[in-house]
Amino acid sequence: MLQRLGLSDGMPIFLDDETMMPVEPLCSWGRSMSYAELAEGTMRDYGRIMRRFGGHQTGRGRDVLSATEADLVAYKRLRTQEQEMPIGASAWSKESSVLDRFFSFAVEQGLLERRPMRVAARGRNALSPRTRRGMDIRHLSLEQYRYFRDVGLGGQGPDSGLNPSFRGSSPHRDRAGADLAVCSGMRWQEWATVLLPELGMGRGTCAEEADFRVQACAKYGKERGIFVPEQAMQSVETYCLLERPEFTAAAARSLERRHRDLFVVSRVDVETGRIHGVLDGMQRVLSMKAMPPRLRRITVWEGEFGLEALAVFLCRGGLMPGADSWKRYRHAAWRRMMAQQNPTTPKLPARRWRWHDLRHTYALQLLTYLEQQMDGAEPDPIARRRRHRSYLSGHIRYNPLLIVSRRLGHSSPETTYAYLEYTDDLLHEFDAAFAEWLGDPEGGATYAQIAARAYGVESSAVGVC
């Protein structure tokens, strides 16, 4: 029946507490989200928001369709001011858009004559956030990144010695994840779900660098190319040699018992990017770039010890760590950094770092490097501002800002413009080669290697610093 109706996993279903019967029009609205092919996690979040608003209306003796503007104002005030932990502008913006989407659906279906919110000046209504959000761009300096990677994630001391109190189980995995993120500019859901064949690894092979495409794991499903330089590949290879076999060996028997619930791969065609295997008892041929995170998590193949996950990063259960696990790794790293902070360590911000900050760092360093390759180092700030204006009118292929925008997968270059105000920040500016971040500064990969791929030319044509 689910297949005949075309319903997606994660579709929210609302049931009455007493009769356990479907509650309309919430169930119909949830079905409309399924037909819109929203992501499973998105539908789950939207369903929770509507359940919360429905409970608020029940407490006021109303249902969701009889909501008035006063109800919406009261709900907004409760969420943003009166509850024990008020939410911020970002969270409320998401809730307001979901409520607005529901009432628009009710009007389209003829359930309401109009939405309950009056439109005021400049298009504002009762649901609009009071503040406009800007991009929260936070980036790390070289010293901060190394402190985060080696001390926080890797379990070292500030003096590069072993931290005797370190109780982490997978320092090489966490360090490799950070290196992959800061070298490629991928979002968390992209680098944390990467598969071995995408990096040219597995079956006794390991490529020096990787070049693949992401789509299903990318934001809005927008396809783009990803380039991983040599030093990041070496970091991932170290993890795969030292830690990953332990995970795969311990989980092989457990995965064998669950093989019917897994996507068991029989053949990987690297040239076409396709995977052949059995899923739900049926032979399937799938494109790796079109595999969503949920499917990647259950993808396995026959390894040295039996069935093993095809994902690069694994946890103790033998499968891909989820969002909560990576969040736990990051929080533990922050506590270690705070505990060992002293006058010789880099200054830490007031808020703990996020994995997404590594993407911002990648964007700023690549943008700075490309601009210097075009014009050279320019100490005059007025000349630097003039440089940005001239580039925007230059050739699209060689415009540093547009190159970074394409590499990040931004839907519009306007999103990338926000990075411009940080490119002249002397506190975080450095001209070191890319190898300084990851390994031996002598003969390692540099930003020139990444820039060469961005420009579509050989490294020798761009030059190496």
Order of alpha helices (4+ residues) and beta strands (2+ residues): alpha-alpha-alpha-alpha-alpha-alpha-alpha-alpha-beta-beta-beta-beta-alpha-alpha-beta-beta-beta-alpha-beta-beta-alpha-alpha-alpha-alpha-alpha-alpha-alpha-alpha
